[in-house]
Amino acid sequence: MALFRKRAAGKAGEWYYCLQHGKVEEGPECPAKDRMGPYPTRGEAEHAMETARERNAEWETDPRWHDGDAPPDGARRA
């Protein structure tokens, strides 16, 4: 018995943003590793990169995610 089944086609109303092609797709067309979503509307999928940038900026400045001993330039320690 397979744990995961590959869907042949996406569901109508599911919107994705393809990172590889830089386009919006209704239903997943490209592999999961290359897309963001699902989003409830085409408009939200069109703004996926902007939304990701905004969320990343919020997380980078959120004091709950910083313990005080991280390098100030954001570099990771080995």
VENSUL-V526821 format. One record per helix or strand of 2 or more residues. SS is the DSSP state (a for helix, b for strand). FROM is the first residue (numbers start at 1). LEN is the number of residues. Records with the same first field share a line. If there is no record, write none. Layout:
SS=FROM-LEN, FROM-LEN
This chain:
b=15-4, 23-4, 35-5
a=32-3, 42-5, 48-13, 63-3
